Amino acid sequence: MSTARAKLIIRKQIVRSFKKQQLTLQAEAMTFLEDTLEAQNVPSEDLNDTLDNIVSGYVAREGLSLVSRARLEIVLESMQKWTHHLHEKPTRNTLDPHKSQQEPSQSTHYSASQNYQPSQQRPSPQDLESIDMDSMRDRIHELEGEQRMGERHHGDDDLFMESTHDGMSQMDAMAEDDADDVDITEMLHVIDAFSMPRWSWASDIKTFTRTESSAANNQQESDAQRHGSNRSATTSSTNHVLGLAEEKTAMFRARYHVLLQRIMRNECFAPPVFTGGMEQDRFLKLTPLKALKGRCGERFLMFGMLVQMGDGKYCLEDADDRVELIMDHSQNSAGLFTENCFVLVEGQYTDDNVIIVETIGLPPPELRDETKKVFGNIDFLGAPREMRSEEQLKVIAQEYEDISFVILSDIWLDQPKTFATLRTIFEGYSNSTLPLAFIMCGSFKSQPFLYNGLESGQYRDGFNTLAELIAEFPTMATFSYFIFVPGPNDPWGASILPRPKIPDFYTAKIRSLVKRSVFASNPCRIKYCDQEIVIFREDILNRLLRNCIVPPCGDVVIQKQLVRTIIDGAHLCPLPLTTRQVSWAHDHALRIYPIPDALILADKFEAYNFKYQNCHCMNPGSFPTSDYSWMVYYPASRRSDICQIPKPVR
């Protein structure tokens, strides 16, 4: 590795490996490691594994975020001593796994010109503790003192993040070089609903804490007992669709607290602390339901969930109490209000312990940027960790202006015309700019799936035919993502949200012929650069209209009322459980918090696209019933277009 290009590759790999663990290399440490790797002639295919070993050894031994040369050398020494301490036979070279270390080195200090030969096996913290760490610490202080003397003599700044020429850090400059070489296909990640982390609001510490479902914990405990193991349950609840009974109430409490903490941070509900009484009166105040007792004749603003009692009467319920509502003369704001949705209610409390509702509305929304300012350290999505910052990812997304997502819904694979139309669409895109992803939403069958041998064979044949069709366009089959989201007629989710992916039995051929095929759950999410895209296939609008408690008000466009109900309520399915079953253990996967950058509500309703609260909302419509139209989303400009094959001119 003597060419300038090879050195640049080594430097980029070093930065990436250390940045994965949130580590920053000083200039001398970077130079030392570059020279050491170059002196060892490590093959390029082994460079990643070699650096991972070194980084793991450093994290196990030191753990400091700023890596100096002195500490890096000591870590390499400790790895070498650990090898000699545990092994007497020849070991493999960490820097070059293909070379053997026949003779242990007698040197205790490594320079760029010396051969460094630690073990291939990664040291654990327990193994490193067996070394004389006092001498190691003395050696660190000695080397750091020598380094500081050299810095004062030369007047150099040892931080790798600074540059004395043009004010731009070397790290940023390398990030720009890396942006030029970025593989945009690596910027897309599909997150399954069953792999999303579960976050619950902790009122005592005023933040979110990560939790596991009771079903997962109990299952893990039973498995541990069955195998005679005492280890704690740490795995996620990925394979547990059903939860325990207590998770039903926990589900509604989680929805309630997510919205309540958002309301209390809203500027209309959060008066300044150091103000007079007149200033305080300008702000809204929520009254808990348990505080209504003995205050008849007063007007209150309350927040809670709409529930229907056994006698047909509606009540408002919060975390502590419930009160009956009389909504005969209520005026509601824009939104679709159903049972189990969370609302703000303003009305008068009467002697009969009921509320005469005057106004009912949805809780105020919160922009995504505002949420990230408060909870920027919380990964609600569960996407793979990205080495680049949000600003760098945003720049990358804007630079690739031609990147697009093709969105289709109701791809009926049992209809011959579907394949003829798809062939025309694929031919058009293969002769122009390829989309980064084809998002294909179900149902993939025009009639509900019947669980018998005949139906299974036909369903599988439909995907096999689609696989052969996509394979006719090799470039598209290799470089474009094909993301499949199940619909109502697909097997087999038992009509419970979230729905698991289509079983592998039916999709084996398409997964073998299409390199980037992804079969996801419903709903699922896409992380592309700095954007979060939510995909939900459900005929939600008709269900909400059929279950409305209060009729929609005014002449507001019904699609906008739907979007407002979902985003303001922070939930994809604000319907009663008797109408739409939801898995109690995975209700957090239906949560819309923070607000995504794009929301795809694949519905049989007519196509639409508009923005609400900086979220681009769209519905591609039903592919076969809308004259085979689809939608294209451009993440660089955050806009979408409704497309259709031109009809032949007669």
Secondary structure by P-SEA (a helix, b strand, c coil): cccaaaaaaaaaaaaaaaaaabbbbcaaaaaaaaaaaaaacccccaaaaaaaaaaaaaaaccccccccaaaaaaaaaaaaaaaaaccccbbbbccccccccccccccccccccbbbbcccccccaaaaaacaaaaaaaaaaaaaaaaaaaaaaacccccccccccccccaaaaaaaaaaaaccccccbbbbccccbbbbbbbccccbbbbbbbaaaaaaaaaaaaaacccccccccccccccccaaaaaaaaaaaaaaaaaaaaacccccccccccaaaaaabbbbbccccccccccccccbbbbbbbccccbbbbbcccbbbbbbccccccccccccccbbbbbbbccccccccccccccccccccaaaaaaacccccccccccccccaaaaaaaaaaaccbbbbbbcccccccaaaaaaaaaaaaaaaacccccccccccccccccccccaaaaaaaaaaaaaaaaaaaccccccccbbbbbbbcccccccccccccccccccccaaaaaacccccccccccccccccbbbbbbbcaaaaaaaacccccccccccaaaaaaaaaaaaccccccccccccccccccccccccccccbbbbccccccccccccccbbbbccccccccccbbbbbccccbbbbbbcccccc
